[in-house]
């Protein structure tokens, strides 16, 4: 039975979609991907169907066997109102450095027509 995680996504479905997408993009059959990843055809089928959840290491191995790299990045959450305020001030200060007024007519060189 699939597990649902509290942080708002379902890892099993994410893994299934990643494996399926990697396999399809690489043009590999289920059997060829299984062979390249060092696992069985039945296991890859179960992963793609979401009936079985691979570990993170296994997921990376299967994706790598399809010719892709799995990247995971941990980014800091910005929940601090003060930090967002400081960031907004920095953006506004940067915006002040750009010219605010433009001349009503565009000054550009005039080109003559070729004879």
GILINJO-V669147 format. One record per residue. N is the residue number from 1. RES is the residue in one small letter. OMEGA is omega in whole degrees, 0 to 359 (none if undefined). D_CENTER is the distance of its C-alpha to the mean C-alpha in Angstrom with 2 decimals. Layout:
# GILINJO-V669147
N	RES	OMEGA	D_CENTER
N	RES	OMEGA	D_CENTER
This chain:
# GILINJO-V669147
1	x	181	27.11
2	x	178	23.45
3	x	175	22.79
4	x	183	21.28
5	x	184	19.83
6	x	186	20.93
7	x	168	17.70
8	x	175	16.77
9	x	181	14.75
10	x	186	16.17
11	x	181	14.99
12	x	179	17.11
13	x	177	15.62
14	x	180	12.02
15	x	180	13.50
16	x	181	15.55
17	x	179	12.93
18	x	181	10.94
19	x	180	14.38
20	x	180	15.65
21	x	179	12.93
22	x	181	13.27
23	x	181	17.01
24	x	179	17.34
25	x	180	15.53
26	x	180	17.75
27	x	180	20.77
28	x	172	21.98
29	x	177	24.19
30	x	182	23.87
31	x	181	26.84
32	x	177	25.67
33	x	179	22.31
34	x	180	24.37
35	x	181	26.81
36	x	182	24.30
37	x	180	22.64
38	x	179	26.13
39	x	183	26.14
40	x	176	27.94
41	x	182	27.26
42	x	180	27.92
43	x	179	25.33
44	x	177	22.50
45	x	180	23.84
46	x	177	23.83
47	x	182	20.23
48	x	179	19.11
49	x	181	21.47
50	x	179	20.22
51	x	181	23.79
52	x	181	22.97
53	x	177	20.24
54	x	172	19.50
55	x	179	19.50
56	x	179	16.53
57	x	180	18.57
58	x	178	19.32
59	x	179	15.81
60	x	180	14.94
61	x	180	18.26
62	x	179	17.77
63	x	178	14.42
64	x	178	16.19
65	x	177	19.19
66	x	177	17.32
67	x	181	16.55
68	x	177	12.95
69	x	177	11.76
70	x	179	9.97
71	x	177	8.58
72	x	183	9.10
73	x	178	9.72
74	x	182	12.39
75	x	180	12.92
76	x	176	16.31
77	x	179	16.95
78	x	179	19.26
79	x	183	21.90
80	x	181	24.81
81	x	179	26.60
82	x	180	28.43
83	x	178	25.36
84	x	178	23.99
85	x	178	27.49
86	x	179	27.71
87	x	178	24.43
88	x	178	25.84
89	x	178	29.10
90	x	179	27.51
91	x	179	25.78
92	x	177	29.13
93	x	177	31.02
94	x	180	28.84
95	x	179	29.40
96	x	182	33.14
97	x	178	33.18
98	x	180	32.51
99	x	182	35.64
100	x	182	36.22
101	x	180	39.18
102	x	178	39.41
103	x	184	42.64
104	x	179	43.75
105	x	180	44.16
106	x	180	41.96
107	x	180	43.85
108	x	179	43.18
109	x	178	45.56
110	x	180	47.40
111	x	178	47.39
112	x	178	50.47
113	x	178	50.48
114	x	182	51.30
115	x	none	54.84
